């Protein structure tokens, strides 16, 4: 993005502004990770250093922050800082404050907000030994802090009568279920199945909605409709998201410990990403980043993390679609995967419980199949069909296959989370 031409922002001032903000973002991320290392016991330093380097050098941040340009390094730095501050009772208040600021900077972090709400309520506002005994002083300090932050952020909009416009811009439900390029979630698999069923509709007597034949593959933002399968409503996506978040929050309420909290944050990210309305592919980092902090707790956690690391980063490839960017994204991502997955495998402790046999085999098979898929989607398809024929097919394959990895990782981590 050395030249920004779509909005006529191609001045040198714009270019330098972008570069400086990304550099500052890296300092924020580095500071947060250093705080994380400072809170880790000496026996776990090597594990924490490996996890921190994997985040700092993440190909996801390279693709989104340095090339696609989204300020994610700065925001993920604040996210990690809020998670680290939640580790000690003395800094729980600051964790809530940092997360409230983060939420005002980018509302996508609502995906994780229920985990923070439950943890702060249980660990900070209530007595540890009795949920019937509130800590009124703590609850007052937390409430005043968060209300002050939200008042400063949204007060001017309310004062100038822009509340309705603000709500419509923050929650644009008219954009449709699926993003223009499908995020690798449950709805990508649902849309792929809808495409697969179309040729078989006459044989099995399925009714085809001809107006929806190109709805999910036209590459445009808008209402999504399916030709064969039932339509998905906003209410259903909200209900599924809320249900699967609530399942993991029950354990957090009963066991308000830091590892459980990070696991709940990760699972809230999973639920929102997999079942949410109009999810962007970039939101997969909301799962990868917090999961990285506990992925090396033992090899069972790492087994669940491995397919997510592959699927999540590979799913970002279509964001960089020019020929010049192909070697960079491919070589760097493969280098990161080989280096850190090997390092993770070496330093992750052996768990007391036996590892999940099927999850290990799924990870190995998934990674093996991803190599020819990436080669076809990124290179062979254009050589066979050219740039202007069936251009959405490789995107559909990439998104659907990545969705399989994310869903498999989610199911594996659910097992690990509830059977520690």
C-alpha positions as CSV (number, residue, x, y, z in Angstrom):
1,X,0.0,0.0,0.0
2,X,2.7,2.5,-1.0
3,X,0.2,4.4,-3.1
4,X,-3.4,4.8,-2.0
5,X,-5.4,5.6,-5.1
6,X,-8.9,4.4,-4.4
7,X,-9.8,7.6,-2.4
8,X,-7.2,9.8,-4.0
9,X,-5.1,9.6,-0.9
10,X,-1.8,9.1,-2.8
11,X,0.2,11.8,-1.1
12,X,3.5,11.2,0.6
13,X,1.9,12.4,3.9
14,X,-0.6,9.5,3.8
15,X,2.2,7.0,3.1
16,X,4.3,8.2,6.0
17,X,1.3,8.3,8.3
18,X,0.6,4.7,7.5
19,X,4.2,3.6,8.1
20,X,4.5,5.5,11.4
21,X,1.2,4.1,12.8
22,X,2.3,0.5,12.0
23,X,5.7,1.1,13.6
24,X,4.0,2.5,16.7
25,X,1.6,-0.5,16.7
26,X,4.6,-2.9,16.8
27,X,5.9,-1.0,19.9
28,X,2.5,-1.5,21.6
29,X,2.5,-5.2,20.8
30,X,6.1,-5.6,21.9
31,X,5.3,-3.8,25.2
32,X,2.3,-6.0,25.9
33,X,4.3,-9.2,25.2
34,X,7.1,-8.0,27.4
35,X,4.5,-7.5,30.2
36,X,3.3,-11.0,29.6
37,X,6.9,-12.4,29.9
38,X,7.3,-10.5,33.2
39,X,4.3,-12.2,34.7
40,X,5.3,-15.8,33.8
41,X,7.0,-18.0,36.4
42,X,10.7,-18.7,35.7
43,X,10.0,-22.4,35.0
44,X,7.8,-21.4,32.0
45,X,9.9,-18.6,30.5
46,X,11.0,-20.6,27.5
47,X,7.5,-21.6,26.6
48,X,6.3,-18.0,27.1
49,X,9.1,-16.6,24.9
50,X,8.3,-19.0,22.1
51,X,4.6,-18.1,22.2
52,X,5.5,-14.4,22.3
53,X,7.8,-14.6,19.3
54,X,5.1,-16.5,17.4
55,X,2.7,-13.6,17.9
56,X,5.2,-10.9,17.2
57,X,6.3,-12.5,13.9
58,X,2.8,-13.7,13.0
59,X,2.2,-13.8,9.2
60,X,-1.3,-12.7,10.0
61,X,-0.1,-9.4,11.4
62,X,2.3,-9.1,8.4
63,X,-0.5,-9.5,5.9
64,X,-3.1,-7.4,7.7
65,X,-1.0,-4.8,9.5
66,X,1.9,-4.1,7.2
67,X,0.3,-4.8,3.8
68,X,-3.5,-4.8,4.0
69,X,-3.2,-2.1,6.6
70,X,-5.7,-2.4,9.5
71,X,-3.9,-1.2,12.7
72,X,-4.3,-4.7,14.2
73,X,-0.9,-4.7,15.9
74,X,-1.8,-1.8,18.1
75,X,-5.2,-3.3,19.0
76,X,-3.9,-6.8,19.7
77,X,-1.2,-5.2,21.9
78,X,-4.0,-3.8,24.0
79,X,-5.9,-7.1,24.0
80,X,-2.8,-9.0,25.2
81,X,-2.1,-6.3,27.8
82,X,-5.7,-6.6,29.2
83,X,-5.3,-10.4,29.4
84,X,-2.0,-10.1,31.2
85,X,-3.4,-7.6,33.7
86,X,-6.2,-10.0,34.4
87,X,-3.6,-12.5,35.8
88,X,-3.2,-10.8,39.2
89,X,-5.9,-9.7,41.6
90,X,-4.1,-6.4,42.1
91,X,-4.4,-5.4,38.4
92,X,-7.9,-6.8,37.6
93,X,-9.3,-3.3,37.6
94,X,-6.8,-2.1,35.0
95,X,-7.6,-5.1,32.8
96,X,-11.2,-4.0,32.7
97,X,-10.2,-0.4,31.9
98,X,-7.8,-1.4,29.1
99,X,-10.4,-3.7,27.5
100,X,-13.1,-1.0,27.7
101,X,-10.7,1.4,25.9
102,X,-10.0,-1.4,23.3
103,X,-13.8,-1.9,22.8
104,X,-14.2,1.8,22.1
105,X,-11.3,1.7,19.6
106,X,-12.8,-1.2,17.6
107,X,-16.2,-2.7,18.4
108,X,-15.3,-6.1,16.9
109,X,-13.9,-6.9,20.4
110,X,-17.5,-7.4,21.5
111,X,-16.8,-10.9,20.3
112,X,-14.8,-11.4,23.5
113,X,-16.7,-9.1,25.9
114,X,-18.8,-11.7,27.7
115,X,-15.7,-13.6,28.9
116,X,-14.4,-10.3,30.4
117,X,-17.7,-9.5,32.0
118,X,-18.1,-12.9,33.6
119,X,-14.5,-13.1,34.8
120,X,-14.4,-9.5,36.2
121,X,-17.8,-10.0,37.9
122,X,-16.7,-13.3,39.5
123,X,-13.1,-12.6,40.3
124,X,-13.2,-8.9,41.1
125,X,-16.8,-7.9,42.1
126,X,-17.7,-10.9,44.2
127,X,-16.0,-12.7,47.0
128,X,-14.0,-15.7,45.8
129,X,-15.6,-18.1,48.4
130,X,-19.2,-16.8,48.1
131,X,-21.0,-15.4,45.1
132,X,-23.6,-14.0,47.5
133,X,-21.2,-11.5,49.0
134,X,-20.4,-8.7,46.6
135,X,-17.4,-6.4,46.9
136,X,-19.2,-3.1,46.6
137,X,-16.0,-1.0,46.5
138,X,-14.6,-3.0,43.6
139,X,-17.9,-3.0,41.7
140,X,-18.2,0.8,42.2
141,X,-14.6,1.4,40.9
142,X,-15.0,-0.9,37.9
143,X,-18.5,0.5,37.0
144,X,-17.4,4.2,37.3
145,X,-14.2,3.5,35.2
146,X,-16.1,1.8,32.4
147,X,-18.9,4.3,32.3
148,X,-16.4,7.1,32.2
149,X,-14.6,5.6,29.2
150,X,-17.8,4.8,27.3
151,X,-19.1,8.3,28.1
152,X,-16.0,10.0,26.7
153,X,-16.2,7.8,23.6
154,X,-19.9,8.0,22.8
155,X,-21.0,11.1,24.6
156,X,-20.3,13.5,21.8
157,X,-22.3,11.4,19.3
158,X,-25.3,11.4,21.7
159,X,-24.9,15.2,22.3
160,X,-25.0,15.9,18.5
161,X,-27.9,13.6,17.9
162,X,-25.9,11.0,15.9
163,X,-26.8,7.9,17.9
164,X,-28.9,6.2,15.2
165,X,-26.3,6.8,12.5
166,X,-23.6,5.5,14.9
167,X,-25.6,2.3,15.6
168,X,-26.2,1.7,11.9
169,X,-22.5,2.1,11.1
170,X,-21.3,-0.1,14.0
171,X,-23.9,-2.8,13.2
172,X,-24.5,-2.9,9.5
173,X,-26.8,-6.0,9.3
174,X,-27.8,-5.1,5.7
175,X,-24.4,-6.3,4.5
176,X,-25.6,-10.0,4.5
177,X,-24.6,-13.2,6.2
178,X,-21.3,-13.8,4.3
179,X,-18.6,-11.3,3.5
180,X,-17.7,-10.8,-0.1
181,X,-14.9,-13.4,0.4
182,X,-16.3,-15.9,2.8
183,X,-14.7,-16.0,6.2
184,X,-13.7,-19.6,7.0
185,X,-16.6,-20.4,9.4
186,X,-19.7,-22.5,9.6
187,X,-21.5,-20.4,7.0
188,X,-18.8,-20.8,4.5
189,X,-19.3,-24.6,4.8
190,X,-23.0,-24.0,4.6
191,X,-22.7,-21.9,1.4
192,X,-20.3,-24.5,-0.1
193,X,-22.8,-27.3,0.5
194,X,-25.5,-25.1,-1.1
195,X,-23.3,-24.8,-4.2
196,X,-22.6,-28.6,-4.3
197,X,-26.3,-29.4,-4.0
198,X,-27.4,-27.3,-7.0
199,X,-26.4,-29.8,-9.8
200,X,-28.3,-32.6,-7.9
201,X,-31.5,-30.6,-7.4
202,X,-33.5,-32.0,-10.3
203,X,-32.6,-35.6,-9.4
204,X,-33.7,-35.3,-5.7
205,X,-36.5,-32.9,-6.3
206,X,-35.0,-30.0,-4.5
207,X,-36.6,-26.6,-5.2
208,X,-34.1,-24.2,-6.6
209,X,-34.2,-20.4,-5.9
210,X,-32.9,-19.2,-9.2
211,X,-32.6,-15.7,-8.0
212,X,-30.0,-16.9,-5.4
213,X,-27.8,-18.8,-7.8
214,X,-25.1,-16.1,-7.8
215,X,-25.9,-14.5,-4.5
216,X,-23.0,-15.9,-2.5
217,X,-20.4,-16.1,-5.3
218,X,-20.7,-12.7,-6.9
219,X,-17.9,-11.2,-4.8
220,X,-20.0,-8.3,-3.6
221,X,-21.2,-7.2,-0.2
222,X,-24.9,-7.5,0.2
223,X,-27.8,-9.8,1.2
224,X,-26.9,-13.5,1.1
225,X,-29.4,-16.0,0.0
226,X,-29.1,-19.7,-0.7
227,X,-30.5,-21.6,-3.7
228,X,-31.2,-25.0,-2.0
229,X,-30.6,-24.8,1.8
230,X,-32.9,-22.8,4.2
231,X,-32.1,-19.1,4.6
232,X,-30.2,-18.0,7.7
233,X,-31.5,-15.2,9.8
234,X,-29.7,-12.7,12.0
235,X,-31.6,-14.0,15.0
236,X,-30.3,-17.6,14.4
237,X,-26.7,-16.4,14.2
238,X,-27.0,-14.4,17.4
239,X,-28.7,-17.4,19.2
240,X,-26.0,-19.8,18.1
241,X,-23.2,-17.4,19.1
242,X,-24.7,-16.7,22.5
243,X,-25.3,-20.4,23.2
244,X,-21.8,-21.6,22.5
245,X,-20.3,-18.7,24.4
246,X,-22.5,-19.4,27.4
247,X,-21.4,-23.0,27.4
248,X,-17.7,-22.1,28.0
249,X,-18.6,-19.2,30.4
250,X,-20.3,-21.6,32.8
251,X,-16.9,-23.2,33.5
252,X,-15.3,-19.7,33.9
253,X,-18.0,-18.8,36.4
254,X,-17.3,-21.9,38.5
255,X,-13.5,-21.8,38.0
256,X,-12.4,-18.1,37.8
257,X,-8.7,-18.8,37.1
258,X,-6.5,-17.1,34.6
259,X,-5.9,-20.1,32.3
260,X,-9.7,-20.7,32.3
261,X,-10.2,-17.1,31.5
262,X,-7.9,-17.1,28.5
263,X,-9.6,-20.3,27.3
264,X,-13.0,-18.7,27.6
265,X,-11.8,-15.6,25.7
266,X,-10.5,-18.0,23.0
267,X,-13.8,-19.9,22.8
268,X,-15.9,-16.7,22.7
269,X,-13.8,-15.7,19.7
270,X,-14.4,-19.1,18.2
271,X,-18.2,-18.9,18.7
272,X,-18.4,-15.4,17.3
273,X,-16.2,-16.2,14.3
274,X,-17.9,-19.5,13.5
275,X,-21.5,-18.5,13.9
276,X,-21.6,-14.6,13.7
277,X,-23.3,-12.5,11.0
278,X,-21.1,-11.0,8.2
279,X,-17.8,-12.1,9.8
280,X,-14.6,-10.8,8.2
281,X,-11.8,-13.3,7.5
282,X,-9.4,-11.0,9.4
283,X,-11.3,-11.7,12.6
284,X,-9.6,-15.2,12.9
285,X,-6.8,-13.4,14.7
286,X,-9.2,-12.8,17.6
287,X,-8.9,-16.6,18.1
288,X,-5.2,-17.1,17.2
289,X,-3.8,-14.4,19.4
290,X,-5.3,-15.4,22.8
291,X,-5.0,-19.1,22.0
292,X,-1.3,-18.6,21.4
293,X,-0.9,-17.6,25.1
294,X,-2.0,-21.0,26.3
295,X,-1.3,-23.2,23.2
296,X,1.9,-24.5,24.9
297,X,0.2,-25.4,28.2
298,X,0.6,-29.0,27.1
299,X,0.5,-31.1,23.9
300,X,-3.3,-31.5,24.1
301,X,-3.7,-27.8,23.7
302,X,-1.1,-27.7,21.0
303,X,-2.9,-30.4,19.0
304,X,-6.0,-28.2,19.0
305,X,-4.0,-25.1,18.1
306,X,-2.2,-26.7,15.1
307,X,-5.0,-26.8,12.6
308,X,-6.1,-23.3,13.6
309,X,-2.6,-22.0,13.0
310,X,-2.6,-23.5,9.4
311,X,-6.2,-22.7,8.5
312,X,-6.3,-19.2,10.0
313,X,-3.2,-17.9,8.3
314,X,-3.8,-19.6,4.9
315,X,-7.4,-18.2,4.9
316,X,-5.8,-14.7,4.8
317,X,-4.0,-15.4,1.5
318,X,-6.8,-14.0,-0.8
319,X,-6.4,-10.6,0.8
320,X,-3.1,-10.4,-1.1
321,X,-4.1,-11.3,-4.7
322,X,-1.4,-9.8,-6.9
323,X,1.4,-11.9,-8.5
324,X,4.1,-9.9,-6.8
325,X,2.6,-10.7,-3.4
326,X,2.3,-14.4,-3.9
327,X,6.0,-15.3,-3.1
328,X,6.0,-13.1,0.0
329,X,2.8,-14.4,1.6
330,X,3.5,-18.0,0.7
331,X,7.2,-18.2,1.7
332,X,6.8,-16.3,4.9
333,X,3.7,-18.2,6.1
334,X,5.3,-21.6,5.3
335,X,8.5,-20.5,7.1
336,X,6.5,-19.4,10.1
337,X,4.4,-22.6,10.2
338,X,7.4,-24.9,9.9
339,X,9.5,-22.9,12.5
340,X,6.9,-22.3,15.2
341,X,4.9,-25.5,14.9
342,X,8.2,-27.4,15.2
343,X,9.3,-25.3,18.1
344,X,5.8,-25.7,19.8
345,X,6.1,-29.4,19.4
346,X,9.5,-29.4,21.1
347,X,8.6,-27.3,24.1
348,X,5.0,-28.2,24.8
349,X,4.9,-30.4,28.0
350,X,3.5,-33.9,27.9
351,X,-0.1,-33.8,29.4
352,X,-1.2,-35.9,32.3
353,X,-4.2,-37.0,30.3
354,X,-3.7,-39.0,27.1
355,X,-3.9,-36.9,23.9
356,X,-6.8,-37.1,21.6
357,X,-5.8,-39.7,18.9
358,X,-8.3,-38.5,16.2
359,X,-7.3,-34.8,16.7
360,X,-3.6,-35.6,16.2
361,X,-4.4,-37.5,13.0
362,X,-6.8,-34.8,11.8
363,X,-4.1,-32.2,12.2
364,X,-1.5,-34.2,10.2
365,X,-3.9,-35.0,7.4
366,X,-5.2,-31.5,7.3
367,X,-1.8,-29.9,6.9
368,X,-0.8,-32.4,4.3
369,X,-3.8,-31.7,2.1
370,X,-3.5,-27.9,2.5
371,X,-0.2,-27.9,0.4
372,X,-1.7,-28.9,-3.0
373,X,-4.8,-26.9,-2.2
374,X,-2.7,-23.7,-1.8
375,X,-0.8,-24.5,-4.9
376,X,-3.9,-24.9,-7.0
377,X,-5.8,-21.9,-5.6
378,X,-2.8,-19.5,-5.8
379,X,-1.2,-20.6,-9.0
380,X,-2.6,-23.5,-11.0
381,X,-6.2,-22.3,-11.3
382,X,-5.1,-19.1,-13.2
383,X,-2.8,-21.1,-15.4
384,X,-5.6,-23.5,-16.3
385,X,-8.6,-21.2,-16.6
386,X,-7.0,-17.7,-16.8
387,X,-7.8,-14.7,-14.6
388,X,-11.4,-14.1,-15.7
389,X,-13.0,-17.6,-15.6
390,X,-14.4,-19.2,-12.5
391,X,-12.5,-16.6,-10.5
392,X,-14.6,-17.4,-7.3
393,X,-13.8,-21.1,-7.4
394,X,-10.4,-21.0,-5.7
395,X,-11.7,-18.5,-3.1
396,X,-14.6,-20.9,-2.4
397,X,-12.2,-23.9,-2.0
398,X,-9.8,-21.9,0.1
399,X,-12.5,-20.6,2.4
400,X,-14.3,-23.9,2.8
401,X,-11.2,-25.9,3.5
402,X,-10.0,-23.3,6.0
403,X,-13.4,-23.5,7.6
404,X,-12.9,-27.2,8.1
405,X,-9.7,-26.6,9.9
406,X,-11.1,-23.8,12.2
407,X,-14.2,-26.0,13.1
408,X,-12.0,-29.0,13.7
409,X,-9.7,-26.9,16.0
410,X,-12.7,-25.5,17.8
411,X,-14.1,-29.0,18.5
412,X,-10.7,-30.2,19.7
413,X,-10.2,-27.3,22.0
414,X,-13.7,-27.7,23.4
415,X,-12.7,-31.2,24.4
416,X,-9.5,-30.0,25.9
417,X,-11.1,-27.0,27.7
418,X,-13.7,-29.2,29.5
419,X,-11.4,-32.1,30.2
420,X,-8.2,-30.4,31.6
